[in-house]
Amino acid sequence: MQASKEQLLWMFETMVAIRHYEETMANVYLEGKLPPHIQKGLAFDIGSGPVPGEMHLASGKEPVAVGVCAHLKKEDTVVGTHRPHHFAIAKGVPLDRMTAEMFGKATGLGTGKGGHMHLFDPEHRFSCSGIIGASLPPACGAALAARKLGKDWVAVAFFGEGAGNQGSFHESLNLAALWNLPVVFVCEDNAWAISVPKSQSTSIASVADRAAAYGMPGARVADNDAVAVFEAAGEAVARARRGDGPSLLEVKTDRYLGHFQGDPEVYRPKDEVANLRKSDPIPKLSNQLKRQGLMTDATEAEIVARAKQRVADAYEFARKSPYPAPKDALNDVFVSA
Ligand SMILES: Cc1ncc(C[n+]2csc(CCOP(=O)(O)OP(=O)(O)O)c2C)c(N)n1
């Protein structure tokens, strides 16, 4: 399936927005976290600053999110991971309420009580979780619901190659194949699960090969490339929408930043990230669009400016929003009697 001009330009603009969003977050996250704590000899304090809590960023992983989500409609469900921003942005989750959530503000998707790993947007059918391997079962549930409602909606579960060794992966693939569910399982193979390389955690070179054990098609996209992901995902999503059942895709992708912000990355070869950045998928798609006559330098500048403005507006909205009122502390959370 070939991408149209509109789809290619959407993928490019969305990748630019994701990258700029993550680079902005990398800076904002550090506000209030380094000095004075470091000056006082204290460790990195993840609780301080405008964005409290852990932070996992997805710079470098834009192709997998846009290449899959370019095939989805609003009624389709996406379940992301602990590193969820690229998926949320590609699925159309509003940037302002998503950012406010990370700032702990009352205007956030979860009234500021979920944080960056727990973005929940029922309107755009997006959710995620800090539990590794937890994206697959709810995607099966959404797919089953779509089928019972008689709709052609599909569900996508994104997960990392580390999560592909969890029981929930195997149980979900088995159930989805057994019940012929309209679900697409998408593994982001970024070679590392925190500090553990794939070769030390995974019994097989390609997680996609595990599809055969469950009687569903499996394919690996070997390039961190939006168009390659788009083409592979097109068949998987179409198959699910037609009622022909689940598929497993594995995409080779790259994590440019630490596992979490503040990760000293002592486990990583020194030149690894610099080498990965040489095949950055954003300039690659820009060059391709220009070669094909689909984008000029001037339209690229407009696209980049528009994406950056969207991101700036979202951060401004989050900063200006109020914190939840103390009287609402026990609302929207589970409270045991
Ligand atoms: C059930 C569970 N076990 C362990 C953890 C701790 N943990 C957080 S991220 C992570 C590694 C995940 O690796 P991968 O699935 O490859 O995703 P990536 O971080 O590379 O995007 C682990 C083990 C967790 N959050 N949940």
The ligand as an ORCA input file, in Angstrom:
! r2SCAN-3c Opt
* xyz 1 1
  C       5.820     -5.681     34.710
  C       6.993     -4.744     34.782
  N       8.243     -5.236     35.010
  C       9.309     -4.409     35.081
  C       9.143     -3.046     34.940
  C      10.353     -2.109     34.974
  N      10.662     -1.646     33.637
  C      10.309     -0.420     33.200
  S      10.748     -0.136     31.613
  C      11.434     -1.671     31.474
  C      12.097     -2.116     30.178
  C      11.148     -2.132     29.049
  O      11.830     -2.441     27.857
  P      11.068     -2.486     26.499
  O       9.766     -3.225     26.672
  O      12.001     -3.016     25.477
  O      10.669     -0.962     26.204
  P      11.627      0.314     26.016
  O      11.844      0.919     27.373
  O      12.868     -0.126     25.370
  O      10.839      1.279     25.155
  C      11.327     -2.380     32.672
  C      11.839     -3.748     32.882
  C       7.827     -2.563     34.722
  N       7.571     -1.260     34.570
  N       6.774     -3.431     34.627
*
